[in-house]
């Protein structure tokens, strides 16, 4: 007799005694119910996950600005900051200040240290970022509703704003 003639299929294999007794009798919980329990656990840590992820992004992009030419948005950033400061701050200083600001926000988001100050700085920074769409319209827009690559780079920050609103709500909720 060959070994294939006595093959058992998964549905015919009896469950081990310890596994059979562990599952409760009755209907198995639906996939939705099982996912809901995981979602509930994630809800508690989601502000922390968002905070750390945004912190990584801000640190990364902030550190890039310490190295001239490393940031893809450097020229646009310098032009926008020069416009917003009315040309009173030289371009290299603007870039250095922005590098320090973004890295500081990122580190605060990563660690949770001085978080409320960092969130206030984040929202002020985002106000300046979005103002660049108005102060540099030729660089930010092809036409009225068609942003350039730089404009898209700015507009995507709306997602970061929404995430930081969630973090702020969590931070301010007792």
Steps between C-alpha positions, in 0.01 A plus 500: 500500500633847415503789740266703278212258542466586872546876470278706723375837387496797737127472559542135601788557740378492859594802710737438788321470832641825640399701191152350483422594859642855464247619243160590643198318373271692272549723201844637426537882536465679169800656331350843570481426874857372508626808313297729726685374806835576332371840386392582855850422629656711223270794580678540833847521344417678174595850624839367606551322168410818309721713725803277449447468123466875451799550729711275277391690187571840657840392633591350163398803295639742758841330508514507118476879516826514699677379184463752215374332184372187678133606522294481181289795614793719605471765228123534540540512879767770491300712255184468712679582824676796341162634386337437838783677686499786248859421410625603846656159571766371257422174319763283676371618838140429394597145409690450826209634707257276316730199551515573873123555523403184311755282680388637838134434420593151386700420813220629723245288315727194523565535871184671622722755681357855479228357280252786539766755402598285204140470384459879522821541299378239251175687432681833464747334265216355294341843473823624345521196275149555366565873458768404247218404263394866505836677511652288220206440266718464190704225666204328669237496225488418129143631483229577756439142616810325365792512742863461395711231664595755767133585549417133541783470751333773705141379458576149626575657838126520560525133602766587758277779634210255540725249677636768734146613578437143620821505705407839647149382591652199675756716680238749622245238606527414871 
